[in-house]
Amino acid sequence: MSLDLALVVARSGLRLLDRQMARTAQDISNAGTEGHTRKVLAGDSSTVQGTGNGVRARPVARDVDLALMAAEMRAAGDAAGGALRIRLLGRVEAAHGRPEDGDSLGGLVSGLHGAFVGLREAPADPIRRQGVLAAASTLAERIQGVARAIAGARQEAQDALSGEARAANDALAEVASLTQEMRRELAFGRSAADLEDKRDVAIGRLAESLDVTAVRRQDGDITLIARGGLVLPLDGRPAFEAPDATLGPDAFHGEGGTLPGVALRGEDVTRRLRGGRMAAAAELRDATLPRLQAELDLLAAQLARRFDAQGLTLFADGAGTVPDVTLPYAGGPMLGFAAAIRVNPAIEADARLLRDGTHEADGFVPNPAGGPAGFDALLERILGFSFGAASAPGVPQPGFATTGLGPDGTLSSPLSGLATLEAYAGALVSAQSGARAAAEEARDRAATLQAALAERVAARSGVDVDREVAQMVELQTAYGVNARVVSTLQAMWDALFAAVR
């Protein structure tokens, strides 16, 4: 090897080492930057006609495990969706009250039962009548409060759905912009590693809204496929559309419904959404919360009907109507009744009606004006039938519906086989409070998995400052060796020139 070739080889090594040390310094300085991954700068041996003439640096590349990063993003999306479920279902649970304090729906129905038991012992006692009235008012107010909480949570789910669609559009626009920059850089033979880090951060934000899989190409291009087979466009234009809407108890999404869905370039994809907050919001709006509302409506309607059937219109809506519980739920009078239930104003004005009755019923005639103060026929009927499993001897109560629920009649309830008001109310509180607990358990599993995967991603693809410093020392040593080669060659050139002179 000639001296000039040896000098070229040594200088190429110095250039590579210089760039590698700069790369290491860049990694160390960005160790705490969001999304920054460890970079590698490798070199390729350069030859001319079979003779080595040094080393040529490759473009800076990322040292990452893409499969591990994708798994971490999916877990993050599941955790984000779970957090939304916990927040909205937690409000419903709080509205139910604390069963251990006796102020949940189950406890309040039992409290009303107990108040009637006390009134039967002394039908003429005005204090006990007021106790029944207070128990009934408290129960009606609690039912209304839970109905408001469910309606508010459902509206928030709708608002979240619209907001997540906008957030997904923003993330897709950023991914599209960064992809264009990457393609330009790679077309000129330059590194796009830092741009890809930024793009992964944007994809991570998108994954919290909607579970996506990234298919990457060597030219920097990328295809994003949402779970469910939806290919997301990356042309910079808004992809998703989810209009704002104000929800009523009869609003639903689907054929014949009034609620807008989530559209992907004009195609309704609401039922194809999977993972992340967007899917969680859609599921809460269209299934979970309408089912909870239907269960509450059934309780309120059966409560009003079972008293009315015995001759006491204790509960009704603002127009004094008691719904027919034998009619279908969807489109029927039970839909939304929980939000309207109240104590009969006539009873509020004259609590003696709790003893005497408000109207004739099958086999019952109200206590007439001036009738016996100890009249207990109505109270016996209420305690025997309104709170029981039969509406008359040998006649079972109309059952609580378990299918045909929701505004569109497509939902079903797990609360089956329950015959009495107290049993249904207790099961309802347990199930609806349990929905929040189940959501929290699922979120915790996803968050635990995400944390474990994030730790592995950081260990595999993140910047380990100690490792980078150790590599810097190695590079400095190699740089010193190459510098000695250059200085040795320079000395040899000097000696050669001196000999010639």
C-alpha positions in Angstrom: 0.0 0.0 0.0 1.4 3.4 -1.0 1.8 6.2 1.6 -0.9 8.4 0.0 -3.4 5.5 0.0 -2.6 4.7 3.6 -3.2 8.4 4.4 -6.6 8.3 2.6 -7.6 5.2 4.5 -6.6 6.7 7.9 -8.4 10.0 7.1 -11.6 8.1 6.2 -11.4 6.3 9.5 -11.0 9.7 11.3 -14.0 11.1 9.5 -16.2 8.1 10.4 -15.1 8.3 14.0 -15.7 12.0 14.1 -19.3 11.4 12.9 -19.8 8.5 15.3 -18.7 10.7 18.2 -21.1 13.4 17.1 -23.8 10.8 16.9 -23.1 9.6 20.4 -23.1 13.1 21.8 -26.4 13.8 20.0 -27.9 10.7 21.7 -26.6 11.7 25.1 -28.0 15.2 24.8 -31.4 13.9 23.7 -31.7 11.1 26.3 -34.7 12.8 27.9 -36.4 13.9 24.6 -39.8 12.4 24.0 -39.6 9.7 21.4 -35.9 9.9 20.9 -34.3 6.5 20.1 -30.8 5.3 20.0 -29.1 5.8 16.7 -26.3 3.9 15.1 -23.8 5.0 12.5 -22.1 2.1 10.8 -19.5 2.1 8.2 -18.9 0.0 5.0 -15.5 -1.0 3.8 -14.7 0.9 0.5 -12.7 -0.8 -2.2 -11.5 0.2 -5.6 -10.7 -2.7 -8.0 -10.4 -5.0 -5.1 -8.1 -2.8 -3.1 -9.3 -1.3 0.1 -9.3 2.5 0.2 -10.9 3.2 3.6 -14.3 3.2 5.1 -17.5 5.0 4.1 -20.2 6.0 6.6 -23.8 4.8 6.2 -26.7 7.2 7.0 -27.6 7.3 10.6 -30.1 4.7 11.4 -32.3 3.9 14.4 -31.6 1.0 16.7 -35.1 0.0 17.6 -37.4 -3.0 17.9 -40.5 -2.1 15.9 -42.6 -5.0 17.1 -41.9 -4.1 20.7 -42.8 -0.5 20.0 -46.1 -1.5 18.3 -47.1 -3.7 21.2 -46.4 -0.8 23.6 -48.6 1.5 21.5 -51.4 -1.0 21.5 -51.3 -1.4 25.2 -51.2 2.4 25.6 -54.4 2.7 23.5 -56.1 0.0 25.6 -55.1 1.9 28.7 -56.4 5.2 27.3 -59.7 3.6 26.4 -60.0 2.1 29.8 -59.3 5.4 31.5 -62.3 7.0 29.6 -64.6 4.1 30.6 -63.5 4.5 34.3 -64.1 8.3 34.2 -67.6 8.1 32.7 -68.8 4.9 34.5 -67.4 6.3 37.8 -69.8 9.1 37.6 -72.7 6.7 37.3 -71.4 4.7 40.2 -71.1 7.8 42.4 -74.7 8.8 41.5 -75.9 5.4 42.8 -74.7 6.1 46.3 -72.8 3.8 48.7 -74.6 0.4 49.3 -72.8 0.1 52.7 -74.4 3.4 53.8 -77.9 2.2 52.7 -78.4 5.1 50.3 -78.1 3.3 47.0 -81.1 2.4 45.0 -81.3 -1.0 46.6 -81.1 0.4 50.1 -83.6 3.1 49.3 -86.2 0.6 48.0 -85.7 -1.4 51.1 -86.1 1.8 53.1 -89.4 2.5 51.5 -90.5 -1.1 52.2 -89.6 -0.6 55.8 -91.5 2.7 56.0 -94.6 1.0 54.8 -94.1 -1.8 57.4 -94.0 0.9 60.0 -97.1 2.6 58.7 -99.1 -0.6 58.6 -98.5 -0.9 62.4 -100.1 2.5 62.9 -102.0 3.7 59.8 -103.4 6.7 61.6 -100.0 8.0 62.6 -99.2 11.2 60.6 -95.5 11.0 61.4 -95.2 7.6 59.9 -97.1 8.7 56.8 -94.6 11.6 56.5 -91.8 9.0 56.9 -93.2 7.0 53.9 -93.5 10.2 51.9 -89.9 11.2 52.7 -88.6 7.7 51.7 -90.6 7.8 48.4 -89.3 11.3 47.6 -85.7 10.3 48.4 -86.0 7.2 46.2 -87.5 9.2 43.3 -84.8 11.8 43.6 -82.1 9.2 43.6 -83.5 7.5 40.5 -83.6 10.9 38.7 -80.0 11.6 39.9 -78.7 8.4 38.5 -80.6 9.0 35.2 -79.0 12.5 35.0 -75.6 10.9 35.6 -76.1 8.3 32.9 -77.4 11.0 30.4 -74.5 13.3 31.2 -72.0 10.4 30.8 -73.5 9.5 27.5 -73.3 13.1 26.3 -69.6 13.2 27.4 -69.1 10.0 25.4 -70.5 11.7 22.3 -68.3 14.8 22.9 -65.3 12.5 23.4 -66.1 10.7 20.1 -66.1 14.0 18.2 -63.0 15.2 20.0 -61.1 12.0 19.3 -62.0 12.1 15.7 -60.4 15.6 15.5 -57.4 14.4 17.5 -56.9 11.5 15.1 -57.1 13.8 12.1 -54.4 16.0 13.6 -52.2 13.0 14.3 -52.7 11.7 10.7 -51.9 15.1 9.3 -48.6 15.2 11.3 -47.7 11.7 10.2 -48.4 12.6 6.6 -46.2 15.7 6.8 -43.3 13.9 8.5 -43.6 11.1 6.0 -43.1 13.6 3.1 -40.1 15.0 4.8 -38.6 11.6 5.4 -39.0 10.6 1.7 -37.2 13.8 0.6 -34.3 13.2 3.0 -34.0 9.5 2.0 -34.2 10.4 -1.7 -31.1 12.6 -1.3 -29.3 9.8 0.6 -29.6 11.5 4.0 -30.7 10.1 7.3 -34.4 10.4 8.3 -33.9 8.8 11.7 -34.8 11.8 13.8 -37.9 12.5 11.6 -39.0 8.9 12.1 -38.7 9.4 15.9 -41.1 12.3 15.6 -43.4 10.3 13.3 -43.6 7.5 15.9 -44.5 10.0 18.6 -47.4 11.1 16.3 -48.4 7.5 15.7 -48.3 6.9 19.4 -50.8 9.8 19.9 -53.0 8.3 17.2 -52.8 4.9 18.8 -54.4 6.3 22.0 -57.4 7.4 19.9 -57.5 4.3 17.7 -55.5 1.1 17.5 -53.3 1.1 14.4 -50.6 -1.0 12.8 -47.8 0.7 10.9 -46.5 -0.9 7.7 -43.2 0.8 6.9 -41.2 0.9 3.6 -37.6 1.5 2.9 -38.3 4.8 1.1 -39.8 6.2 4.2 -43.4 5.7 3.2 -45.9 4.2 5.6 -49.3 2.6 5.6 -51.5 2.8 8.7 -54.1 0.1 9.2 -56.6 0.4 12.1 -57.7 -2.8 13.8 -60.7 -3.9 11.9 -59.0 -3.5 8.5 -59.5 0.3 8.0 -56.7 1.8 5.9 -56.2 5.4 7.1 -55.4 8.0 4.4 -52.3 10.0 4.7 -52.9 12.8 2.2 -53.1 15.7 4.7 -56.9 16.0 4.5 -59.2 15.2 7.5 -59.9 11.5 7.4 -62.5 11.2 10.2 -65.7 13.0 10.7 -67.8 12.8 13.9 -70.2 15.7 14.1 -71.1 17.2 17.5 -74.6 16.2 18.7 -76.9 16.7 21.7 -78.3 13.4 23.0 -81.7 12.7 24.3 -82.9 9.4 25.8 -84.3 8.2 22.5 -81.3 9.0 20.4 -79.4 6.2 18.8 -77.0 5.5 16.0 -77.9 3.1 13.2 -80.7 2.6 10.8 -83.5 5.0 11.6 -81.5 6.7 14.3 -80.7 10.4 14.7 -77.1 10.1 16.1 -74.3 10.7 13.7 -71.6 8.0 13.4 -67.9 8.2 12.8 -67.2 8.5 9.1 -64.0 7.7 7.4 -64.0 9.6 4.1 -67.8 9.3 4.0 -68.1 5.7 5.0 -69.7 5.0 8.4 -67.1 3.0 10.4 -68.5 3.4 13.9 -69.1 -0.3 14.5 -65.7 -1.2 13.1 -63.7 0.9 15.6 -61.4 -1.1 17.8 -59.1 0.0 20.6 -58.3 3.4 22.0 -60.5 6.2 23.3 -62.5 6.5 20.1 -63.8 2.9 20.2 -64.4 3.2 24.0 -66.5 6.4 23.5 -68.5 4.8 20.7 -69.2 1.7 22.8 -70.2 3.7 25.8 -72.5 6.0 23.8 -74.2 3.3 21.8 -74.2 0.2 24.1 -73.1 0.4 27.7 -74.7 3.6 28.8 -78.0 3.0 26.9 -78.2 -0.4 28.6 -77.7 1.2 32.0 -80.4 3.7 31.3 -82.8 1.0 30.2 -82.2 -1.0 33.4 -82.9 2.2 35.4 -86.0 3.0 33.4 -87.3 -0.6 34.0 -86.9 -0.2 37.7 -88.6 3.2 37.8 -91.5 2.0 35.6 -92.0 -1.2 37.5 -91.8 0.7 40.8 -94.6 3.1 39.6 -96.7 0.3 38.0 -96.6 -2.1 41.0 -97.9 0.6 43.4 -100.5 1.8 40.9 -101.8 -1.8 40.3 -102.7 -2.0 44.0 -104.6 1.3 44.1 -101.9 3.8 45.0 -100.4 6.1 42.4 -97.4 6.8 44.4 -95.0 7.5 41.5 -95.7 8.9 38.0 -94.1 11.3 35.5 -94.8 15.1 35.4 -98.0 14.5 33.5 -99.2 12.0 36.1 -98.7 9.0 33.7 -97.7 5.6 35.0 -96.1 3.6 32.1 -97.4 0.3 30.9 -94.6 -2.2 31.7 -96.0 -4.8 29.3 -95.3 -2.7 26.2 -91.9 -2.9 24.4 -89.2 -0.7 25.8 -87.9 0.8 22.5 -90.2 3.6 21.5 -92.5 2.9 24.5 -93.5 4.8 27.6 -90.8 3.3 29.8 -88.0 4.9 27.7 -86.6 7.8 29.7 -89.1 7.4 32.5 -86.4 7.3 35.2 -85.5 10.9 34.4 -89.2 12.0 34.9 -90.3 9.9 37.8 -91.6 11.8 40.8 -93.9 11.4 43.8 -97.6 12.0 43.0 -98.3 15.7 43.9 -101.7 14.7 45.3 -100.0 12.5 47.9 -97.5 15.3 48.7 -100.5 17.5 49.4 -102.3 14.9 51.4 -100.2 12.1 52.9 -103.4 10.3 54.1 -103.7 8.9 50.6 -100.8 6.6 51.5 -103.2 4.8 53.8 -106.5 5.4 51.9 -105.4 4.9 48.3 -105.8 7.0 45.2 -108.1 4.9 43.0 -109.9 1.6 42.8 -108.0 -1.4 41.7 -108.8 -5.1 41.2 -110.5 -6.1 44.5 -109.7 -2.8 46.2 -111.9 0.2 47.0 -110.2 3.3 48.6 -111.0 4.3 52.2 -113.7 6.9 51.9 -113.6 10.3 53.5 -114.2 9.9 57.2 -113.4 6.2 56.9 -111.6 4.3 59.7 -108.3 5.8 60.7 -106.9 2.3 61.1 -107.7 1.3 57.5 -104.9 -1.1 56.4 -106.3 -2.9 53.4 -104.1 -0.9 51.0 -101.1 -1.2 53.1 -101.5 -5.0 53.2 -101.8 -5.1 49.4 -98.7 -3.0 49.0 -96.6 -5.0 51.4 -97.9 -8.3 50.0 -97.9 -7.6 46.3 -96.1 -4.3 45.4 -93.0 -5.4 47.2 -93.6 -9.1 46.4 -93.2 -11.4 43.4 -96.9 -11.6 42.6 -99.4 -8.9 41.7 -102.3 -10.9 43.1 -102.6 -14.4 44.6 -101.2 -16.8 42.1 -100.5 -14.1 39.5 -96.8 -13.3 39.0 -95.6 -9.7 38.5 -94.8 -8.6 35.0 -91.2 -9.5 34.6 -88.3 -7.1 34.1 -87.4 -7.1 30.4 -83.9 -8.4 29.5 -84.0 -8.1 25.7 -85.3 -5.5 23.3 -83.6 -2.7 25.4 -82.0 0.5 24.3 -83.5 3.3 22.2 -83.3 0.9 19.2 -84.3 -2.3 20.9 -81.0 -4.1 20.1 -79.6 -4.3 23.6 -79.9 -6.9 26.4 -79.4 -6.9 30.1 -77.8 -9.5 32.3 -80.3 -8.8 35.1 -82.5 -11.8 34.7 -84.5 -14.0 37.0 -85.3 -11.2 39.4 -89.0 -10.9 40.5 -89.1 -8.3 43.3 -88.3 -4.6 43.3 -85.7 -4.9 46.1 -83.9 -7.8 44.3 -83.8 -6.0 41.0 -82.7 -2.7 42.5 -79.9 -4.4 44.5 -78.7 -6.3 41.4 -78.9 -3.1 39.3 -76.6 -1.2 41.7 -74.2 -4.1 41.9 -74.0 -4.6 38.1 -73.8 -0.9 37.2 -71.2 -0.2 39.9 -69.4 -3.4 38.8 -69.1 -2.0 35.3 -66.8 0.7 36.6 -64.8 -1.9 38.6 -64.5 -4.1 35.5 -63.3 -1.1 33.4 -60.7 -0.3 36.1 -59.5 -3.9 36.2 -59.1 -3.9 32.4 -57.4 -0.5 32.4 -55.0 -1.7 35.1 -54.0 -4.8 33.1 -53.4 -2.7 30.1 -51.5 0.0 32.0 -49.3 -2.7 33.7 -48.6 -4.2 30.3 -47.8 -0.8 28.8 -45.4 0.0 31.7 -43.6 -3.3 31.2 -43.4 -2.9 27.5 -42.3 0.8 27.8 -39.5 -0.4 30.1 -38.4 -2.9 27.5 -38.6 -0.4 24.7 -36.5 2.0 26.7 -34.0 -0.7 27.4 -33.9 -1.9 23.8 -34.4 1.2 21.8 -33.8 4.1 24.2 -30.6 5.9 25.1 -28.6 4.4 27.9 -26.3 7.2 28.9 -23.8 4.9 30.6 -23.5 2.8 27.5 -23.1 5.8 25.3 -20.4 7.3 27.5 -18.5 4.0 27.5 -18.8 3.9 23.7 -17.5 7.5 23.6 -14.4 6.4 25.4 -14.0 3.5 22.9 -14.4 6.0 20.0 -11.8 8.3 21.6 -9.4 5.5 21.8 -9.9 4.5 18.2 -9.7 8.1 17.2 -6.3 8.4 18.9 -5.0 5.3 17.2 -6.1 6.6 13.8 -4.5 10.0 14.6 -1.2 8.2 15.4 -1.4 6.5 12.0 -1.8 9.8 10.3 1.1 11.3 12.3 3.3 8.3 11.5 2.5 8.6 7.8 3.2 12.3 8.0 6.6 11.6 9.6 7.3 9.1 6.8 6.4 11.7 4.2 8.7 14.1 5.9 11.6 11.6 5.9 11.0 10.8 2.3 11.1 14.4 1.2 14.2 15.0 3.3 16.0 12.1 1.6 15.0 13.4 -1.8 16.3 16.8 -1.0 
